[in-house]
């Protein structure tokens, strides 16, 4: 029977991380599994707890949102340890990409009985930020600003916080001039953002890259060009279904190594947590992480 260590972000989703674990923990223990719970003080602490549990052969459960999922998944990438996700945050986008159920009984069955399957991760390097590894996507532009506003929101949760953050970010945005190098080929781009997506989802369920797959060994690079604010908001509305990919303002490339530069200090984010400014270099790490799904 599997042994689990749950690493909980106690503030995820408005302090729902611990609550989300309660019903699941009872089901796992009733099935005979051993479960130990650790509460993280920070993302760095969560990574440390996860590595320690993984070294001892335990399945590590990331309890929270995309930040802790990406942080723990990145820490376990390349180690051979197994990750399980207990979605309890604002976005839960990587869990959505894995089609994980919200129902505790269905999730418990996956964690207890499914075999680990490999997924890709993303190595992120910049001159001003330590090398890190994330799971879902790296986004450079107005969406990074929107995510920052959403993370700092005290009144709004989930999709509402991302929508309000997006309004605030777009209001003051001016188009950036990017240079995007994909597998050695350089592309110029002027606009709102460049997203390198491993998962199809970001921003609490928005379908940024409909064709992205977590286990195909490549990233989808989505570039949204300059447009009027009215058109941009229409395009953002298309993200509910992924229909934005058919608009002429959207360009999509695919590749394994991506470098993104801009004409100013454009912010970038990753998995809802990493915050820095361009330039940044990204590499896909095929099949680097074992996940229960």
C-alpha positions as protocol buffer text, in pm:
chain_id: "A"
residue {
  index: 1
  type: UNK
  ca { x: 0 y: 0 z: 0 }
}
residue {
  index: 2
  type: UNK
  ca { x: 126 y: 345 z: -87 }
}
residue {
  index: 3
  type: UNK
  ca { x: 271 y: 587 z: 166 }
}
residue {
  index: 4
  type: UNK
  ca { x: 179 y: 951 z: 117 }
}
residue {
  index: 5
  type: UNK
  ca { x: 318 y: 1280 z: 242 }
}
residue {
  index: 6
  type: UNK
  ca { x: 78 y: 1569 z: 188 }
}
residue {
  index: 7
  type: UNK
  ca { x: 241 y: 1911 z: 165 }
}
residue {
  index: 8
  type: UNK
  ca { x: -25 y: 2171 z: 233 }
}
residue {
  index: 9
  type: UNK
  ca { x: -27 y: 2536 z: 143 }
}
residue {
  index: 10
  type: UNK
  ca { x: -244 y: 2660 z: 435 }
}
residue {
  index: 11
  type: UNK
  ca { x: -340 y: 2981 z: 252 }
}
residue {
  index: 12
  type: UNK
  ca { x: -436 y: 2833 z: -87 }
}
residue {
  index: 13
  type: UNK
  ca { x: -778 y: 2932 z: -216 }
}
residue {
  index: 14
  type: UNK
  ca { x: -859 y: 3132 z: 95 }
}
residue {
  index: 15
  type: UNK
  ca { x: -732 y: 2874 z: 347 }
}
residue {
  index: 16
  type: UNK
  ca { x: -914 y: 2582 z: 186 }
}
residue {
  index: 17
  type: UNK
  ca { x: -604 y: 2364 z: 142 }
}
residue {
  index: 18
  type: UNK
  ca { x: -633 y: 2190 z: 478 }
}
residue {
  index: 19
  type: UNK
  ca { x: -1010 y: 2156 z: 441 }
}
residue {
  index: 20
  type: UNK
  ca { x: -971 y: 1994 z: 97 }
}
residue {
  index: 21
  type: UNK
  ca { x: -743 y: 1729 z: 244 }
}
residue {
  index: 22
  type: UNK
  ca { x: -977 y: 1619 z: 525 }
}
residue {
  index: 23
  type: UNK
  ca { x: -1220 y: 1402 z: 330 }
}
residue {
  index: 24
  type: UNK
  ca { x: -946 y: 1266 z: 106 }
}
residue {
  index: 25
  type: UNK
  ca { x: -724 y: 1177 z: 402 }
}
residue {
  index: 26
  type: UNK
  ca { x: -1003 y: 976 z: 563 }
}
residue {
  index: 27
  type: UNK
  ca { x: -1058 y: 778 z: 243 }
}
residue {
  index: 28
  type: UNK
  ca { x: -687 y: 707 z: 196 }
}
residue {
  index: 29
  type: UNK
  ca { x: -647 y: 588 z: 554 }
}
residue {
  index: 30
  type: UNK
  ca { x: -961 y: 376 z: 543 }
}
residue {
  index: 31
  type: UNK
  ca { x: -810 y: 202 z: 239 }
}
residue {
  index: 32
  type: UNK
  ca { x: -500 y: 118 z: 443 }
}
residue {
  index: 33
  type: UNK
  ca { x: -264 y: 384 z: 310 }
}
residue {
  index: 34
  type: UNK
  ca { x: -30 y: 576 z: 539 }
}
residue {
  index: 35
  type: UNK
  ca { x: -63 y: 954 z: 521 }
}
residue {
  index: 36
  type: UNK
  ca { x: 157 y: 1215 z: 688 }
}
residue {
  index: 37
  type: UNK
  ca { x: 75 y: 1585 z: 659 }
}
residue {
  index: 38
  type: UNK
  ca { x: 325 y: 1874 z: 645 }
}
residue {
  index: 39
  type: UNK
  ca { x: 229 y: 2242 z: 644 }
}
residue {
  index: 40
  type: UNK
  ca { x: 458 y: 2463 z: 437 }
}
residue {
  index: 41
  type: UNK
  ca { x: 574 y: 2804 z: 555 }
}
residue {
  index: 42
  type: UNK
  ca { x: 670 y: 2913 z: 205 }
}
residue {
  index: 43
  type: UNK
  ca { x: 711 y: 2777 z: -146 }
}
residue {
  index: 44
  type: UNK
  ca { x: 1081 y: 2713 z: -78 }
}
residue {
  index: 45
  type: UNK
  ca { x: 985 y: 2521 z: 236 }
}
residue {
  index: 46
  type: UNK
  ca { x: 729 y: 2320 z: 37 }
}
residue {
  index: 47
  type: UNK
  ca { x: 999 y: 2221 z: -211 }
}
residue {
  index: 48
  type: UNK
  ca { x: 1227 y: 2112 z: 73 }
}
residue {
  index: 49
  type: UNK
  ca { x: 953 y: 1901 z: 233 }
}
residue {
  index: 50
  type: UNK
  ca { x: 869 y: 1742 z: -103 }
}
residue {
  index: 51
  type: UNK
  ca { x: 1229 y: 1649 z: -185 }
}
residue {
  index: 52
  type: UNK
  ca { x: 1275 y: 1491 z: 157 }
}
residue {
  index: 53
  type: UNK
  ca { x: 957 y: 1284 z: 124 }
}
residue {
  index: 54
  type: UNK
  ca { x: 1045 y: 1184 z: -231 }
}
residue {
  index: 55
  type: UNK
  ca { x: 1390 y: 1065 z: -127 }
}
residue {
  index: 56
  type: UNK
  ca { x: 1219 y: 835 z: 125 }
}
residue {
  index: 57
  type: UNK
  ca { x: 1007 y: 677 z: -148 }
}
residue {
  index: 58
  type: UNK
  ca { x: 682 y: 840 z: -44 }
}
residue {
  index: 59
  type: UNK
  ca { x: 420 y: 974 z: -286 }
}
residue {
  index: 60
  type: UNK
  ca { x: 413 y: 1352 z: -244 }
}
residue {
  index: 61
  type: UNK
  ca { x: 71 y: 1516 z: -250 }
}
residue {
  index: 62
  type: UNK
  ca { x: 71 y: 1887 z: -341 }
}
residue {
  index: 63
  type: UNK
  ca { x: -232 y: 2034 z: -164 }
}
residue {
  index: 64
  type: UNK
  ca { x: -320 y: 2380 z: -292 }
}
residue {
  index: 65
  type: UNK
  ca { x: -320 y: 2566 z: -621 }
}
residue {
  index: 66
  type: UNK
  ca { x: -93 y: 2594 z: -920 }
}
residue {
  index: 67
  type: UNK
  ca { x: 180 y: 2767 z: -722 }
}
residue {
  index: 68
  type: UNK
  ca { x: 242 y: 2479 z: -485 }
}
residue {
  index: 69
  type: UNK
  ca { x: 175 y: 2221 z: -759 }
}
residue {
  index: 70
  type: UNK
  ca { x: 438 y: 2384 z: -979 }
}
residue {
  index: 71
  type: UNK
  ca { x: 681 y: 2437 z: -695 }
}
residue {
  index: 72
  type: UNK
  ca { x: 661 y: 2080 z: -570 }
}
residue {
  index: 73
  type: UNK
  ca { x: 641 y: 1932 z: -919 }
}
residue {
  index: 74
  type: UNK
  ca { x: 948 y: 2130 z: -1016 }
}
residue {
  index: 75
  type: UNK
  ca { x: 1133 y: 2013 z: -707 }
}
residue {
  index: 76
  type: UNK
  ca { x: 1054 y: 1649 z: -789 }
}
residue {
  index: 77
  type: UNK
  ca { x: 1126 y: 1681 z: -1162 }
}
residue {
  index: 78
  type: UNK
  ca { x: 1403 y: 1445 z: -1266 }
}
residue {
  index: 79
  type: UNK
  ca { x: 1421 y: 1270 z: -927 }
}
residue {
  index: 80
  type: UNK
  ca { x: 1202 y: 968 z: -1000 }
}
residue {
  index: 81
  type: UNK
  ca { x: 968 y: 1058 z: -714 }
}
residue {
  index: 82
  type: UNK
  ca { x: 591 y: 1044 z: -766 }
}
residue {
  index: 83
  type: UNK
  ca { x: 358 y: 1344 z: -739 }
}
residue {
  index: 84
  type: UNK
  ca { x: -13 y: 1352 z: -665 }
}
residue {
  index: 85
  type: UNK
  ca { x: -227 y: 1667 z: -685 }
}
residue {
  index: 86
  type: UNK
  ca { x: -504 y: 1772 z: -448 }
}
residue {
  index: 87
  type: UNK
  ca { x: -645 y: 2084 z: -616 }
}
residue {
  index: 88
  type: UNK
  ca { x: -743 y: 2348 z: -360 }
}
residue {
  index: 89
  type: UNK
  ca { x: -633 y: 2683 z: -501 }
}
residue {
  index: 90
  type: UNK
  ca { x: -764 y: 2968 z: -712 }
}
residue {
  index: 91
  type: UNK
  ca { x: -672 y: 2830 z: -1051 }
}
residue {
  index: 92
  type: UNK
  ca { x: -594 y: 2455 z: -1034 }
}
residue {
  index: 93
  type: UNK
  ca { x: -500 y: 2471 z: -1401 }
}
residue {
  index: 94
  type: UNK
  ca { x: -247 y: 2187 z: -1409 }
}
residue {
  index: 95
  type: UNK
  ca { x: -490 y: 1959 z: -1226 }
}
residue {
  index: 96
  type: UNK
  ca { x: -747 y: 2059 z: -1489 }
}
residue {
  index: 97
  type: UNK
  ca { x: -504 y: 1967 z: -1768 }
}
residue {
  index: 98
  type: UNK
  ca { x: -464 y: 1623 z: -1607 }
}
residue {
  index: 99
  type: UNK
  ca { x: -845 y: 1591 z: -1589 }
}
residue {
  index: 100
  type: UNK
  ca { x: -830 y: 1523 z: -1216 }
}
residue {
  index: 101
  type: UNK
  ca { x: -1168 y: 1503 z: -1042 }
}
residue {
  index: 102
  type: UNK
  ca { x: -1277 y: 1736 z: -761 }
}
residue {
  index: 103
  type: UNK
  ca { x: -1475 y: 1460 z: -591 }
}
residue {
  index: 104
  type: UNK
  ca { x: -1266 y: 1317 z: -302 }
}
residue {
  index: 105
  type: UNK
  ca { x: -1376 y: 957 z: -366 }
}
residue {
  index: 106
  type: UNK
  ca { x: -1279 y: 967 z: -734 }
}
residue {
  index: 107
  type: UNK
  ca { x: -949 y: 1139 z: -653 }
}
residue {
  index: 108
  type: UNK
  ca { x: -872 y: 884 z: -381 }
}
residue {
  index: 109
  type: UNK
  ca { x: -918 y: 598 z: -629 }
}
residue {
  index: 110
  type: UNK
  ca { x: -666 y: 759 z: -865 }
}
residue {
  index: 111
  type: UNK
  ca { x: -411 y: 815 z: -589 }
}
residue {
  index: 112
  type: UNK
  ca { x: -450 y: 464 z: -451 }
}
residue {
  index: 113
  type: UNK
  ca { x: -470 y: 255 z: -767 }
}
residue {
  index: 114
  type: UNK
  ca { x: -342 y: 436 z: -1078 }
}
residue {
  index: 115
  type: UNK
  ca { x: 14 y: 389 z: -1193 }
}
residue {
  index: 116
  type: UNK
  ca { x: 237 y: 698 z: -1224 }
}
residue {
  index: 117
  type: UNK
  ca { x: 260 y: 840 z: -1575 }
}
residue {
  index: 118
  type: UNK
  ca { x: 535 y: 1069 z: -1704 }
}
residue {
  index: 119
  type: UNK
  ca { x: 465 y: 1434 z: -1782 }
}
residue {
  index: 120
  type: UNK
  ca { x: 690 y: 1707 z: -1917 }
}
residue {
  index: 121
  type: UNK
  ca { x: 820 y: 1996 z: -1710 }
}
residue {
  index: 122
  type: UNK
  ca { x: 968 y: 2336 z: -1802 }
}
residue {
  index: 123
  type: UNK
  ca { x: 1315 y: 2451 z: -1700 }
}
residue {
  index: 124
  type: UNK
  ca { x: 1322 y: 2829 z: -1650 }
}
residue {
  index: 125
  type: UNK
  ca { x: 1646 y: 3028 z: -1649 }
}
residue {
  index: 126
  type: UNK
  ca { x: 1709 y: 3402 z: -1631 }
}
residue {
  index: 127
  type: UNK
  ca { x: 1996 y: 3628 z: -1533 }
}
residue {
  index: 128
  type: UNK
  ca { x: 1810 y: 3770 z: -1233 }
}
residue {
  index: 129
  type: UNK
  ca { x: 1625 y: 3461 z: -1110 }
}
residue {
  index: 130
  type: UNK
  ca { x: 1755 y: 3126 z: -991 }
}
residue {
  index: 131
  type: UNK
  ca { x: 1703 y: 2831 z: -1222 }
}
residue {
  index: 132
  type: UNK
  ca { x: 1371 y: 2671 z: -1147 }
}
residue {
  index: 133
  type: UNK
  ca { x: 1141 y: 2409 z: -1294 }
}
residue {
  index: 134
  type: UNK
  ca { x: 765 y: 2456 z: -1334 }
}
residue {
  index: 135
  type: UNK
  ca { x: 475 y: 2256 z: -1471 }
}
residue {
  index: 136
  type: UNK
  ca { x: 210 y: 2453 z: -1658 }
}
residue {
  index: 137
  type: UNK
  ca { x: 322 y: 2763 z: -1845 }
}
residue {
  index: 138
  type: UNK
  ca { x: 546 y: 3067 z: -1855 }
}
residue {
  index: 139
  type: UNK
  ca { x: 381 y: 3393 z: -1964 }
}
residue {
  index: 140
  type: UNK
  ca { x: 551 y: 3723 z: -2037 }
}
residue {
  index: 141
  type: UNK
  ca { x: 340 y: 4037 z: -2066 }
}
residue {
  index: 142
  type: UNK
  ca { x: 7 y: 4173 z: -1956 }
}
residue {
  index: 143
  type: UNK
  ca { x: -103 y: 3837 z: -1815 }
}
residue {
  index: 144
  type: UNK
  ca { x: 193 y: 3835 z: -1576 }
}
residue {
  index: 145
  type: UNK
  ca { x: 76 y: 4172 z: -1446 }
}
residue {
  index: 146
  type: UNK
  ca { x: -280 y: 4042 z: -1421 }
}
residue {
  index: 147
  type: UNK
  ca { x: -166 y: 3739 z: -1224 }
}
residue {
  index: 148
  type: UNK
  ca { x: 29 y: 3961 z: -985 }
}
residue {
  index: 149
  type: UNK
  ca { x: -281 y: 4168 z: -920 }
}
residue {
  index: 150
  type: UNK
  ca { x: -490 y: 3852 z: -873 }
}
residue {
  index: 151
  type: UNK
  ca { x: -244 y: 3705 z: -622 }
}
residue {
  index: 152
  type: UNK
  ca { x: -258 y: 4024 z: -418 }
}
residue {
  index: 153
  type: UNK
  ca { x: -637 y: 4046 z: -421 }
}
residue {
  index: 154
  type: UNK
  ca { x: -789 y: 4016 z: -74 }
}
residue {
  index: 155
  type: UNK
  ca { x: -1154 y: 4045 z: -172 }
}
residue {
  index: 156
  type: UNK
  ca { x: -1189 y: 3830 z: -483 }
}
residue {
  index: 157
  type: UNK
  ca { x: -1123 y: 3460 z: -541 }
}
residue {
  index: 158
  type: UNK
  ca { x: -1088 y: 3223 z: -837 }
}
residue {
  index: 159
  type: UNK
  ca { x: -1183 y: 3347 z: -1183 }
}
residue {
  index: 160
  type: UNK
  ca { x: -1315 y: 3678 z: -1047 }
}
residue {
  index: 161
  type: UNK
  ca { x: -971 y: 3772 z: -913 }
}
residue {
  index: 162
  type: UNK
  ca { x: -807 y: 3696 z: -1249 }
}
residue {
  index: 163
  type: UNK
  ca { x: -1070 y: 3892 z: -1441 }
}
residue {
  index: 164
  type: UNK
  ca { x: -1034 y: 4197 z: -1214 }
}
residue {
  index: 165
  type: UNK
  ca { x: -656 y: 4167 z: -1231 }
}
residue {
  index: 166
  type: UNK
  ca { x: -675 y: 4153 z: -1611 }
}
residue {
  index: 167
  type: UNK
  ca { x: -883 y: 4471 z: -1628 }
}
residue {
  index: 168
  type: UNK
  ca { x: -635 y: 4654 z: -1412 }
}
residue {
  index: 169
  type: UNK
  ca { x: -334 y: 4529 z: -1608 }
}
residue {
  index: 170
  type: UNK
  ca { x: -473 y: 4604 z: -1955 }
}
residue {
  index: 171
  type: UNK
  ca { x: -571 y: 4959 z: -1859 }
}
residue {
  index: 172
  type: UNK
  ca { x: -210 y: 5066 z: -1826 }
}
residue {
  index: 173
  type: UNK
  ca { x: -48 y: 4831 z: -2079 }
}
residue {
  index: 174
  type: UNK
  ca { x: 141 y: 4948 z: -2386 }
}
residue {
  index: 175
  type: UNK
  ca { x: 252 y: 4705 z: -2651 }
}
residue {
  index: 176
  type: UNK
  ca { x: 593 y: 4549 z: -2597 }
}
residue {
  index: 177
  type: UNK
  ca { x: 832 y: 4458 z: -2875 }
}
residue {
  index: 178
  type: UNK
  ca { x: 951 y: 4100 z: -2830 }
}
residue {
  index: 179
  type: UNK
  ca { x: 1218 y: 3881 z: -2984 }
}
residue {
  index: 180
  type: UNK
  ca { x: 1122 y: 3516 z: -2947 }
}
residue {
  index: 181
  type: UNK
  ca { x: 1374 y: 3249 z: -3045 }
}
residue {
  index: 182
  type: UNK
  ca { x: 1226 y: 2901 z: -3090 }
}
residue {
  index: 183
  type: UNK
  ca { x: 1472 y: 2617 z: -3146 }
}
residue {
  index: 184
  type: UNK
  ca { x: 1724 y: 2861 z: -3292 }
}
residue {
  index: 185
  type: UNK
  ca { x: 1485 y: 3055 z: -3520 }
}
residue {
  index: 186
  type: UNK
  ca { x: 1414 y: 3415 z: -3420 }
}
residue {
  index: 187
  type: UNK
  ca { x: 1068 y: 3573 z: -3450 }
}
residue {
  index: 188
  type: UNK
  ca { x: 968 y: 3934 z: -3384 }
}
residue {
  index: 189
  type: UNK
  ca { x: 642 y: 4015 z: -3213 }
}
residue {
  index: 190
  type: UNK
  ca { x: 472 y: 4332 z: -3090 }
}
residue {
  index: 191
  type: UNK
  ca { x: 182 y: 4298 z: -2855 }
}
residue {
  index: 192
  type: UNK
  ca { x: 37 y: 4190 z: -2525 }
}
residue {
  index: 193
  type: UNK
  ca { x: 203 y: 3863 z: -2432 }
}
residue {
  index: 194
  type: UNK
  ca { x: 406 y: 3556 z: -2518 }
}
residue {
  index: 195
  type: UNK
  ca { x: 299 y: 3232 z: -2347 }
}
residue {
  index: 196
  type: UNK
  ca { x: 501 y: 2911 z: -2351 }
}
residue {
  index: 197
  type: UNK
  ca { x: 249 y: 2645 z: -2254 }
}
residue {
  index: 198
  type: UNK
  ca { x: 298 y: 2288 z: -2139 }
}
residue {
  index: 199
  type: UNK
  ca { x: -60 y: 2276 z: -2010 }
}
residue {
  index: 200
  type: UNK
  ca { x: -349 y: 2403 z: -2220 }
}
residue {
  index: 201
  type: UNK
  ca { x: -491 y: 2607 z: -1930 }
}
residue {
  index: 202
  type: UNK
  ca { x: -389 y: 2914 z: -1735 }
}
residue {
  index: 203
  type: UNK
  ca { x: -554 y: 3200 z: -1545 }
}
residue {
  index: 204
  type: UNK
  ca { x: -816 y: 2981 z: -1374 }
}
residue {
  index: 205
  type: UNK
  ca { x: -947 y: 2771 z: -1659 }
}
residue {
  index: 206
  type: UNK
  ca { x: -872 y: 2989 z: -1961 }
}
residue {
  index: 207
  type: UNK
  ca { x: -782 y: 2773 z: -2261 }
}
residue {
  index: 208
  type: UNK
  ca { x: -468 y: 2954 z: -2373 }
}
residue {
  index: 209
  type: UNK
  ca { x: -323 y: 2665 z: -2580 }
}
residue {
  index: 210
  type: UNK
  ca { x: -591 y: 2414 z: -2685 }
}
residue {
  index: 211
  type: UNK
  ca { x: -343 y: 2181 z: -2855 }
}
residue {
  index: 212
  type: UNK
  ca { x: -89 y: 2174 z: -2571 }
}
residue {
  index: 213
  type: UNK
  ca { x: -26 y: 1833 z: -2418 }
}
residue {
  index: 214
  type: UNK
  ca { x: 162 y: 1768 z: -2095 }
}
residue {
  index: 215
  type: UNK
  ca { x: 341 y: 1463 z: -2236 }
}
residue {
  index: 216
  type: UNK
  ca { x: 431 y: 1541 z: -2598 }
}
residue {
  index: 217
  type: UNK
  ca { x: 783 y: 1678 z: -2541 }
}
residue {
  index: 218
  type: UNK
  ca { x: 718 y: 2026 z: -2685 }
}
residue {
  index: 219
  type: UNK
  ca { x: 577 y: 2360 z: -2574 }
}
residue {
  index: 220
  type: UNK
  ca { x: 309 y: 2564 z: -2748 }
}
residue {
  index: 221
  type: UNK
  ca { x: 416 y: 2927 z: -2786 }
}
residue {
  index: 222
  type: UNK
  ca { x: 113 y: 3157 z: -2807 }
}
residue {
  index: 223
  type: UNK
  ca { x: 174 y: 3519 z: -2909 }
}
residue {
  index: 224
  type: UNK
  ca { x: -106 y: 3777 z: -2889 }
}
residue {
  index: 225
  type: UNK
  ca { x: -35 y: 4081 z: -3106 }
}
residue {
  index: 226
  type: UNK
  ca { x: -115 y: 4447 z: -3049 }
}
residue {
  index: 227
  type: UNK
  ca { x: -483 y: 4539 z: -3090 }
}
residue {
  index: 228
  type: UNK
  ca { x: -735 y: 4786 z: -2959 }
}
residue {
  index: 229
  type: UNK
  ca { x: -840 y: 4729 z: -2599 }
}
residue {
  index: 230
  type: UNK
  ca { x: -1194 y: 4651 z: -2717 }
}
residue {
  index: 231
  type: UNK
  ca { x: -1068 y: 4381 z: -2952 }
}
residue {
  index: 232
  type: UNK
  ca { x: -830 y: 4251 z: -2688 }
}
residue {
  index: 233
  type: UNK
  ca { x: -1114 y: 4200 z: -2439 }
}
residue {
  index: 234
  type: UNK
  ca { x: -1314 y: 4018 z: -2707 }
}
residue {
  index: 235
  type: UNK
  ca { x: -1013 y: 3798 z: -2763 }
}
residue {
  index: 236
  type: UNK
  ca { x: -982 y: 3737 z: -2388 }
}
residue {
  index: 237
  type: UNK
  ca { x: -1344 y: 3626 z: -2386 }
}
residue {
  index: 238
  type: UNK
  ca { x: -1252 y: 3369 z: -2652 }
}
residue {
  index: 239
  type: UNK
  ca { x: -1010 y: 3213 z: -2403 }
}
residue {
  index: 240
  type: UNK
  ca { x: -1307 y: 3045 z: -2236 }
}
residue {
  index: 241
  type: UNK
  ca { x: -1318 y: 2799 z: -2525 }
}
residue {
  index: 242
  type: UNK
  ca { x: -986 y: 2842 z: -2703 }
}
residue {
  index: 243
  type: UNK
  ca { x: -1150 y: 3013 z: -3002 }
}
residue {
  index: 244
  type: UNK
  ca { x: -890 y: 3293 z: -2988 }
}
residue {
  index: 245
  type: UNK
  ca { x: -648 y: 3073 z: -3184 }
}
residue {
  index: 246
  type: UNK
  ca { x: -851 y: 3144 z: -3500 }
}
residue {
  index: 247
  type: UNK
  ca { x: -804 y: 3521 z: -3477 }
}
residue {
  index: 248
  type: UNK
  ca { x: -539 y: 3689 z: -3695 }
}
residue {
  index: 249
  type: UNK
  ca { x: -389 y: 3859 z: -3386 }
}
residue {
  index: 250
  type: UNK
  ca { x: -284 y: 3521 z: -3247 }
}
residue {
  index: 251
  type: UNK
  ca { x: 23 y: 3332 z: -3365 }
}
residue {
  index: 252
  type: UNK
  ca { x: 122 y: 2987 z: -3242 }
}
residue {
  index: 253
  type: UNK
  ca { x: 460 y: 2816 z: -3266 }
}
residue {
  index: 254
  type: UNK
  ca { x: 591 y: 2492 z: -3120 }
}
residue {
  index: 255
  type: UNK
  ca { x: 935 y: 2415 z: -2985 }
}
residue {
  index: 256
  type: UNK
  ca { x: 1161 y: 2265 z: -2721 }
}
residue {
  index: 257
  type: UNK
  ca { x: 1387 y: 2560 z: -2636 }
}
residue {
  index: 258
  type: UNK
  ca { x: 1254 y: 2917 z: -2624 }
}
residue {
  index: 259
  type: UNK
  ca { x: 1423 y: 3245 z: -2539 }
}
residue {
  index: 260
  type: UNK
  ca { x: 1208 y: 3555 z: -2487 }
}
residue {
  index: 261
  type: UNK
  ca { x: 1345 y: 3910 z: -2485 }
}
residue {
  index: 262
  type: UNK
  ca { x: 1171 y: 4247 z: -2501 }
}
residue {
  index: 263
  type: UNK
  ca { x: 1246 y: 4615 z: -2551 }
}
residue {
  index: 264
  type: UNK
  ca { x: 1184 y: 4691 z: -2182 }
}
residue {
  index: 265
  type: UNK
  ca { x: 1158 y: 4513 z: -1848 }
}
residue {
  index: 266
  type: UNK
  ca { x: 848 y: 4310 z: -1931 }
}
residue {
  index: 267
  type: UNK
  ca { x: 738 y: 4093 z: -1637 }
}
residue {
  index: 268
  type: UNK
  ca { x: 697 y: 3720 z: -1667 }
}
residue {
  index: 269
  type: UNK
  ca { x: 534 y: 3464 z: -1442 }
}
residue {
  index: 270
  type: UNK
  ca { x: 514 y: 3088 z: -1416 }
}
residue {
  index: 271
  type: UNK
  ca { x: 253 y: 2864 z: -1255 }
}
residue {
  index: 272
  type: UNK
  ca { x: 105 y: 3162 z: -1076 }
}
residue {
  index: 273
  type: UNK
  ca { x: 409 y: 3216 z: -856 }
}
residue {
  index: 274
  type: UNK
  ca { x: 744 y: 3293 z: -1016 }
}
residue {
  index: 275
  type: UNK
  ca { x: 778 y: 3668 z: -1074 }
}
residue {
  index: 276
  type: UNK
  ca { x: 1069 y: 3826 z: -1263 }
}
residue {
  index: 277
  type: UNK
  ca { x: 1142 y: 4027 z: -1579 }
}
residue {
  index: 278
  type: UNK
  ca { x: 1266 y: 3928 z: -1923 }
}
residue {
  index: 279
  type: UNK
  ca { x: 1487 y: 3795 z: -2071 }
}
residue {
  index: 280
  type: UNK
  ca { x: 1416 y: 3430 z: -1993 }
}
residue {
  index: 281
  type: UNK
  ca { x: 1517 y: 3098 z: -2148 }
}
residue {
  index: 282
  type: UNK
  ca { x: 1290 y: 2793 z: -2133 }
}
residue {
  index: 283
  type: UNK
  ca { x: 1355 y: 2427 z: -2207 }
}
residue {
  index: 284
  type: UNK
  ca { x: 1107 y: 2143 z: -2205 }
}
residue {
  index: 285
  type: UNK
  ca { x: 1216 y: 1843 z: -1998 }
}
residue {
  index: 286
  type: UNK
  ca { x: 1032 y: 1550 z: -2161 }
}
residue {
  index: 287
  type: UNK
  ca { x: 880 y: 1295 z: -1925 }
}
residue {
  index: 288
  type: UNK
  ca { x: 1076 y: 1434 z: -1629 }
}
residue {
  index: 289
  type: UNK
  ca { x: 802 y: 1396 z: -1366 }
}
residue {
  index: 290
  type: UNK
  ca { x: 594 y: 1097 z: -1254 }
}
residue {
  index: 291
  type: UNK
  ca { x: 235 y: 1193 z: -1173 }
}
residue {
  index: 292
  type: UNK
  ca { x: -67 y: 997 z: -1055 }
}
residue {
  index: 293
  type: UNK
  ca { x: -347 y: 1078 z: -1299 }
}
